[in-house]
Amino acid sequence: MTSELSFLKRGLSSPQVAGLIGLAESPIDNWWKEVLESKDLLLAVRNGYLNAYVKGQSVFKIAFGKGGSDGSQPRLAIHYKYLVKPELEKKDPYVSFDGKAFDLKPADIVNTDYESKLTLPQLIRTAARFAGPEKSGVHKIARKEPKVVDLEIAFTKAGENGDLSAPRMDIAVLVPGESGGAELVFCEAKCADNPELWSREKLPKGAKAPVSPLYSTAVIAQIKKYEQFIQAEENQKSLIDAYLSVCKNLVEIGAQSRARRVDDLVGQVVEGKLKLSIHPHVYLLIYDFGEDEKKGRIKKKRQELSDQGVRSIAKGDPGQFQLATDILREKAKWTGSND
């Protein structure tokens, strides 16, 4: 069964962590030190690599190549679109052409070398231009919640027909468990104008809800699909093992810079003081709406969601979320239900 669930694996190896520590402790300034100190970058642990996010955009991937005494050398890979220098948006975008050549120097258009204190802020500014309101909202929520341990969570595997299935949730956060442990809660985030909140879609086969019409809003079908996945008995242990590794790596990265310190709850899970479990329900986070909408269609929508067994939290401004506290407050409302 372990090999079948390899798509759930998370974590960096000890040599990979050692490679990062080597850069963090180097007397020479380098890109990893600047990544650690950046308040605009959120790091997510994958299976053998890291993703760095700016407002929901995966700006670059930190993978590892052979080399060095520790066995793994950190290597950064970035999409070329983020290398375009952000100041170009204030200049004439057109390039002259004389019939044979274009009048430009590549180094004037894109970053071709890494310059300390200059290049990383430019990459971040360029990436921010590609961010939509929904992913920007996820960034605001995660940035102010130290108990968040993962972003843009995708578990991809091949189905019987060869198609790829990928439950992809926006945020994973730790909250204190009622029994003294810690629960990992997955969240899906939507702007209030996202069509998936309002369009109709068939519920997944076997979905459990207090009210079960054949069709419901697309987001309800989406949440039910996610819950089926995380509640499946064959996935539970692998999910717990994966996020124990994630928490361990976050603690190791946090030890390399004060700017990356993790919440004490994460540390207690790593130390074995708190037992980690997977919360069976996915929370829907709704934001970007006004006060009139809050009292009108958003209130009505949340009641519809609740009737279908979907837990939701709504804030007009995503910056108002205090995610772990909000989840605990919402959980209390469901006391005596399946929570």
C-alpha positions as CSV (number, residue, x, y, z in Angstrom):
1,M,0.0,0.0,0.0
2,T,2.9,2.4,0.7
3,S,4.0,2.3,-3.0
4,E,0.4,3.0,-4.1
5,L,0.3,6.1,-1.9
6,S,3.6,7.6,-3.0
7,F,1.7,10.5,-4.4
8,L,1.0,11.6,-0.8
9,K,4.7,11.8,0.2
10,R,6.1,15.0,1.5
11,G,9.5,16.1,3.0
12,L,13.1,16.9,2.5
13,S,15.9,14.4,3.2
14,S,18.6,15.1,5.8
15,P,21.2,15.8,3.1
16,Q,18.8,18.2,1.5
17,V,18.2,20.1,4.7
18,A,22.0,20.1,5.3
19,G,22.5,21.7,2.0
20,L,20.1,24.6,3.0
21,I,21.8,24.9,6.4
22,G,25.2,25.2,4.6
23,L,23.9,28.2,2.7
24,A,22.2,29.7,5.7
25,E,25.4,29.5,7.8
26,S,27.7,30.7,5.0
27,P,29.7,33.9,5.8
28,I,28.9,35.0,2.2
29,D,25.6,36.6,1.2
30,N,23.5,34.3,-1.0
31,W,20.0,33.9,-2.4
32,W,18.9,31.4,0.3
33,K,19.7,33.8,3.1
34,E,17.5,36.4,1.3
35,V,14.7,33.9,0.8
36,L,14.7,33.2,4.5
37,E,14.5,36.8,5.4
38,S,11.9,37.8,2.9
39,K,8.4,38.5,4.4
40,D,6.9,38.3,0.9
41,L,7.8,34.7,0.3
42,L,5.9,31.7,1.7
43,L,7.6,28.4,1.5
44,A,5.9,25.0,1.0
45,V,7.5,21.6,1.5
46,R,7.0,19.2,-1.4
47,N,8.4,15.7,-2.0
48,G,12.1,16.4,-2.2
49,Y,11.9,20.1,-3.0
50,L,10.4,23.5,-1.9
51,N,8.0,25.9,-3.7
52,A,8.3,29.6,-3.0
53,Y,5.0,31.6,-3.3
54,V,4.3,35.2,-3.8
55,K,0.6,36.1,-3.6
56,G,-0.4,32.6,-4.7
57,Q,2.2,32.5,-7.5
58,S,4.8,29.7,-7.4
59,V,7.7,32.0,-8.3
60,F,10.4,29.4,-8.1
61,K,11.2,25.8,-7.1
62,I,14.1,24.9,-4.8
63,A,15.3,21.5,-5.9
64,F,18.6,19.7,-5.1
65,G,21.4,18.4,-7.3
66,K,24.3,16.1,-6.5
67,G,27.4,17.8,-5.2
68,G,29.0,19.2,-2.1
69,S,30.0,17.3,1.0
70,D,26.4,17.0,2.2
71,G,25.3,15.1,-1.0
72,S,22.6,17.6,-2.1
73,Q,23.2,21.0,-3.5
74,P,20.2,23.5,-3.5
75,R,19.3,24.5,-7.0
76,L,16.8,27.2,-7.9
77,A,14.5,26.8,-11.0
78,I,12.3,29.7,-12.1
79,H,9.8,30.4,-14.8
80,Y,11.2,32.8,-17.4
81,K,8.3,35.2,-17.1
82,Y,9.3,36.1,-13.6
83,L,12.8,37.1,-14.8
84,V,11.4,40.1,-16.7
85,K,12.5,43.3,-14.8
86,P,9.5,45.0,-13.2
87,E,10.6,48.6,-14.1
88,L,9.9,47.8,-17.7
89,E,6.2,48.4,-17.2
90,K,7.0,52.1,-16.8
91,K,9.0,52.3,-20.0
92,D,8.1,52.1,-23.7
93,P,7.3,48.4,-24.3
94,Y,8.2,48.5,-28.0
95,V,11.6,47.4,-29.4
96,S,13.0,48.8,-32.6
97,F,13.8,46.5,-35.5
98,D,16.2,47.5,-38.3
99,G,15.2,44.6,-40.6
100,K,17.9,42.2,-39.3
101,A,18.2,42.7,-35.5
102,F,16.2,43.9,-32.6
103,D,17.7,46.8,-30.7
104,L,17.9,45.4,-27.2
105,K,20.3,44.0,-24.7
106,P,18.9,40.9,-22.9
107,A,20.3,42.1,-19.5
108,D,18.2,45.3,-19.9
109,I,15.0,43.2,-20.2
110,V,15.5,40.2,-18.0
111,N,17.6,39.2,-15.0
112,T,20.5,37.2,-16.3
113,D,22.6,37.3,-13.1
114,Y,21.7,37.2,-9.4
115,E,22.6,40.4,-7.6
116,S,22.3,40.4,-3.8
117,K,19.6,42.7,-2.4
118,L,18.3,43.5,-5.9
119,T,17.3,40.5,-7.8
120,L,15.0,38.8,-5.3
121,P,12.9,41.9,-4.7
122,Q,12.6,42.3,-8.5
123,L,11.4,38.7,-8.9
124,I,8.8,39.2,-6.2
125,R,7.5,42.4,-7.7
126,T,7.2,40.8,-11.2
127,A,5.4,37.8,-9.7
128,A,2.9,40.0,-7.9
129,R,1.7,41.4,-11.2
130,F,0.4,37.9,-12.2
131,A,-1.6,37.4,-9.0
132,G,-5.4,37.4,-9.1
133,P,-7.5,38.4,-6.1
134,E,-8.3,34.9,-5.0
135,K,-4.7,33.8,-4.7
136,S,-3.7,37.1,-3.2
137,G,-6.3,36.5,-0.6
138,V,-4.8,33.1,0.2
139,H,-1.5,34.8,0.7
140,K,-2.9,37.4,3.1
141,I,-4.6,34.6,5.1
142,A,-1.5,32.4,5.3
143,R,1.0,35.2,5.9
144,K,-0.6,36.2,9.2
145,E,-1.3,32.7,10.5
146,P,1.9,30.9,11.8
147,K,0.0,27.6,12.1
148,V,-0.3,27.3,8.3
149,V,1.9,24.4,7.2
150,D,1.1,24.1,3.5
151,L,-0.2,25.9,0.4
152,E,-1.5,25.0,-3.0
153,I,-1.8,21.4,-1.9
154,A,-2.1,18.9,-4.8
155,F,-2.1,15.1,-4.5
156,T,-1.9,13.8,-8.0
157,K,-2.2,10.1,-9.1
158,A,-3.1,8.2,-12.2
159,G,-6.5,6.7,-12.4
160,E,-7.5,3.4,-14.0
161,N,-8.2,5.1,-17.3
162,G,-4.8,6.9,-17.2
163,D,-6.3,10.3,-16.3
164,L,-4.7,12.3,-13.5
165,S,-6.8,13.1,-10.4
166,A,-5.5,15.9,-8.2
167,P,-7.4,17.0,-5.1
168,R,-5.9,20.5,-4.9
169,M,-6.7,22.5,-1.8
170,D,-5.5,26.0,-0.9
171,I,-4.3,25.9,2.7
172,A,-3.5,23.3,5.4
173,V,-3.4,24.6,9.0
174,L,-2.8,23.1,12.4
175,V,-5.3,23.7,15.2
176,P,-5.4,22.4,18.8
177,G,-7.4,19.2,19.1
178,E,-10.1,18.7,21.7
179,S,-8.3,15.6,23.0
180,G,-5.0,17.5,23.5
181,G,-3.5,16.6,20.2
182,A,-3.3,18.7,17.0
183,E,-5.5,18.5,14.0
184,L,-4.5,19.3,10.4
185,V,-7.4,21.1,8.7
186,F,-7.5,21.6,5.0
187,C,-9.2,24.7,3.6
188,E,-10.5,25.8,0.2
189,A,-10.6,29.6,-0.6
190,K,-13.0,31.4,-2.9
191,C,-13.7,35.1,-3.7
192,A,-17.4,35.8,-3.3
193,D,-17.7,36.3,-7.1
194,N,-16.2,32.9,-8.0
195,P,-18.7,31.2,-10.3
196,E,-18.1,27.9,-8.4
197,L,-20.0,29.3,-5.5
198,W,-23.1,29.8,-7.6
199,S,-23.1,27.3,-10.5
200,R,-24.7,23.9,-10.4
201,E,-22.9,20.6,-10.5
202,K,-23.6,17.0,-9.8
203,L,-22.6,15.8,-6.3
204,P,-19.9,13.1,-6.3
205,K,-21.1,9.5,-5.9
206,G,-21.5,8.5,-2.2
207,A,-21.3,12.1,-0.9
208,K,-22.8,12.5,2.5
209,A,-24.9,15.6,3.4
210,P,-27.9,16.3,5.6
211,V,-29.7,17.3,2.4
212,S,-28.7,15.4,-0.8
213,P,-30.2,16.7,-4.0
214,L,-28.8,15.3,-7.2
215,Y,-27.3,18.7,-8.1
216,S,-25.8,21.4,-5.9
217,T,-23.4,24.3,-6.3
218,A,-20.1,23.3,-7.9
219,V,-18.2,24.3,-4.7
220,I,-20.2,21.9,-2.6
221,A,-19.4,19.1,-5.0
222,Q,-15.8,20.1,-4.8
223,I,-15.7,20.1,-1.0
224,K,-17.4,16.8,-0.9
225,K,-14.8,15.3,-3.3
226,Y,-12.0,16.6,-1.1
227,E,-13.6,15.2,2.1
228,Q,-14.0,11.8,0.5
229,F,-10.3,11.9,-0.2
230,I,-9.0,12.9,3.2
231,Q,-11.5,10.7,5.0
232,A,-10.6,7.6,3.0
233,E,-9.0,5.1,5.4
234,E,-6.2,4.2,3.0
235,N,-5.1,7.8,2.9
236,Q,-5.1,8.7,6.6
237,K,-1.8,7.2,7.7
238,S,0.0,8.5,4.6
239,L,-1.4,12.0,5.1
240,I,-0.2,12.0,8.8
241,D,3.2,10.7,7.9
242,A,3.5,13.3,5.1
243,Y,2.7,16.2,7.4
244,L,4.8,15.0,10.2
245,S,7.7,15.3,7.7
246,V,6.5,18.7,6.6
247,C,6.3,20.0,10.2
248,K,9.8,18.6,10.9
249,N,11.2,20.4,7.8
250,L,9.5,23.7,8.7
251,V,11.1,23.6,12.2
252,E,14.5,22.9,10.6
253,I,14.0,25.8,8.2
254,G,12.7,28.0,11.0
255,A,15.9,27.4,13.0
256,Q,17.9,29.0,10.1
257,S,16.3,32.4,10.5
258,R,14.2,34.4,13.0
259,A,12.0,35.4,10.1
260,R,11.0,31.8,9.6
261,R,10.2,30.8,13.2
262,V,7.2,28.4,13.3
263,D,4.3,28.3,15.8
264,D,4.8,26.3,19.0
265,L,2.0,24.0,18.0
266,V,4.1,22.8,15.0
267,G,7.1,22.3,17.2
268,Q,5.1,20.2,19.7
269,V,3.9,17.9,16.9
270,V,7.5,17.4,15.8
271,E,8.6,16.7,19.3
272,G,5.9,14.1,19.8
273,K,4.2,16.0,22.6
274,L,1.0,16.3,20.5
275,K,-0.4,13.5,18.4
276,L,-1.3,14.7,14.8
277,S,-4.6,13.8,13.3
278,I,-6.5,14.8,10.1
279,H,-9.7,16.7,10.6
280,P,-12.4,15.0,8.5
281,H,-13.9,18.2,7.1
282,V,-12.7,20.8,4.6
283,Y,-13.4,24.4,5.5
284,L,-14.5,26.9,2.8
285,L,-13.1,30.4,3.2
286,I,-15.1,33.1,1.4
287,Y,-13.9,36.7,1.0
288,D,-13.9,39.9,-1.1
289,F,-17.4,41.1,-0.5
290,G,-19.1,44.2,1.1
291,E,-21.3,44.6,4.2
292,D,-24.5,44.5,2.1
293,E,-23.5,41.2,0.6
294,K,-22.5,39.8,4.0
295,K,-26.1,40.4,5.3
296,G,-27.6,39.3,2.0
297,R,-26.4,36.7,-0.5
298,I,-23.4,35.6,1.5
299,K,-25.5,34.9,4.5
300,K,-28.0,33.0,2.4
301,K,-25.1,31.1,0.7
302,R,-23.5,30.1,4.0
303,Q,-26.9,28.7,5.2
304,E,-27.1,26.7,2.0
305,L,-23.6,25.4,2.6
306,S,-24.4,24.5,6.2
307,D,-27.6,22.7,5.1
308,Q,-25.3,20.5,2.9
309,G,-22.9,19.9,5.7
310,V,-20.2,22.3,4.4
311,R,-18.3,24.3,7.0
312,S,-17.6,27.9,5.9
313,I,-16.0,31.0,7.2
314,A,-16.6,34.4,5.6
315,K,-14.8,37.7,5.9
316,G,-15.2,40.7,3.6
317,D,-11.4,41.3,3.7
318,P,-9.1,38.3,3.6
319,G,-6.7,40.2,5.8
320,Q,-9.3,39.9,8.6
321,F,-8.9,36.1,8.9
322,Q,-7.3,34.6,12.0
323,L,-7.5,31.2,10.5
324,A,-6.8,28.8,13.4
325,T,-9.0,30.8,15.8
326,D,-11.7,31.2,13.2
327,I,-11.8,27.4,12.6
328,L,-12.0,26.6,16.3
329,R,-14.9,29.1,16.6
330,E,-16.7,27.5,13.6
331,K,-16.0,24.0,14.9
332,A,-17.7,24.9,18.2
333,K,-20.9,25.7,16.3
334,W,-20.9,22.2,14.9
335,T,-20.6,20.5,18.3
336,G,-22.6,17.4,18.3
337,S,-22.4,17.0,14.5
338,N,-19.7,15.2,12.6
339,D,-16.9,17.5,13.8
